[in-house]
Amino acid sequence: MTWSLAPDVSATETDDGMVLLQETTGRYWMLNDTGATMVRLLRQGKDVQDIVDELTTRFPQDATRIAADVGVLLEQLAQARLVTT
């Protein structure tokens, strides 16, 4: 399954990661560098497995947690209506 940012969400890079702004509500979310990497990959059209593979390559010591963490973050972003399928 491929995810993308919702049409009313803009992303801005920061020194520590990324900020997502939901333009219709004015609410924003701050992502750390790993969360920002995930969103960057989503914006490139990568699917969940591609994201897990990329993060596992970058952080092999955390391979067992990465798939779960990606799933949790996607669920949170979906509940906040920041991403769509």
C-alpha positions in Angstrom: 0.0 0.0 0.0 1.3 3.4 -0.9 0.6 6.4 1.3 0.9 10.1 0.6 0.5 13.4 2.4 -3.1 14.6 2.5 -3.7 17.5 0.0 -4.1 20.1 2.8 -0.8 19.1 4.5 2.5 20.9 3.8 5.9 19.7 5.0 8.9 21.9 6.0 12.3 20.7 6.7 13.9 21.7 10.0 17.4 21.3 11.5 16.0 18.4 13.7 13.6 16.8 11.2 10.4 18.1 9.7 7.2 20.0 10.6 3.9 19.0 9.0 1.2 21.7 8.9 -2.4 20.8 8.3 -3.4 24.0 6.5 -7.2 23.7 7.0 -6.9 23.5 10.8 -3.6 25.3 11.5 -2.4 22.3 13.6 1.2 21.2 13.1 3.3 18.2 14.1 7.0 18.0 14.6 8.8 14.9 13.4 12.3 13.8 14.4 14.9 12.9 11.7 13.7 9.3 11.4 10.1 10.4 11.1 11.1 13.0 8.5 13.0 10.4 6.6 9.8 8.2 6.5 7.8 11.2 5.2 10.4 12.0 2.6 10.2 8.5 1.3 6.4 8.6 1.2 6.6 11.8 -0.8 8.9 9.9 -3.3 6.1 7.3 -3.8 7.8 4.5 -1.7 5.5 1.9 -0.2 5.7 0.7 3.4 8.1 -2.1 2.7 10.5 0.2 0.8 10.5 2.5 3.8 11.2 -0.3 6.2 14.0 -1.6 3.9 15.6 1.9 3.7 15.4 2.5 7.4 16.8 -1.0 8.2 19.7 -0.2 5.9 20.4 3.0 7.7 19.8 1.6 11.2 20.6 -2.1 11.1 20.9 -2.3 14.9 17.2 -1.5 15.2 15.9 -3.8 12.5 13.5 -5.6 14.8 11.7 -2.4 15.8 11.6 -0.6 12.5 8.6 -2.3 10.9 6.5 -1.8 14.0 7.6 1.8 14.4 6.8 2.7 10.8 3.4 1.1 11.3 2.7 3.0 14.5 3.8 6.3 12.9 1.6 5.8 9.8 -1.3 4.9 12.0 -0.9 8.1 14.0 -0.5 10.2 10.9 -3.6 8.6 9.4 -5.6 9.2 12.6 -4.5 12.9 12.4 -5.6 12.9 8.7 -2.1 13.9 7.6 -1.7 11.0 5.2 -4.0 9.2 2.8 -3.8 5.9 0.9 
